[in-house]
């Protein structure tokens, strides 16, 4: 016996003549790691960029421990990698400007 899915909240997908072609469920906003709206993606990217920028600034302070600062940033490993790379490139630019 086939199991019929619960289609509560689903909407019909119809052709121009009104013929039902199928059904579509609304996206689940609580589903992890899924962005359904491009505007939200841009906002989240801007927040991540700001956090990476703050970490780059903190890494520029020679009095702070690099490992402690990276762990305290709360960024995922990819964000820490980006920030440490940017800090390294900026430092190399400073050193080459001093020569």
Rosetta blueprint (number, residue, H / E / L):
1 X L
2 X L
3 X L
4 X L
5 X L
6 X L
7 X L
8 X L
9 X L
10 X L
11 X E
12 X E
13 X E
14 X E
15 X L
16 X L
17 X L
18 X L
19 X L
20 X E
21 X E
22 X E
23 X E
24 X E
25 X L
26 X L
27 X L
28 X L
29 X L
30 X L
31 X L
32 X L
33 X L
34 X L
35 X L
36 X L
37 X L
38 X H
39 X H
40 X H
41 X H
42 X H
43 X H
44 X H
45 X H
46 X H
47 X H
48 X H
49 X H
50 X H
51 X H
52 X H
53 X H
54 X H
55 X H
56 X H
57 X H
58 X H
59 X H
60 X H
61 X L
62 X L
63 X L
64 X L
65 X L
66 X H
67 X H
68 X H
69 X H
70 X H
71 X H
72 X H
73 X L
74 X L
75 X L
76 X L
77 X H
78 X H
79 X H
80 X H
81 X H
82 X H
83 X H
84 X H
85 X H
86 X H
87 X H
88 X H
89 X H
90 X H
91 X H
92 X H
93 X H
94 X H
95 X H
96 X H
97 X H
98 X H
99 X L
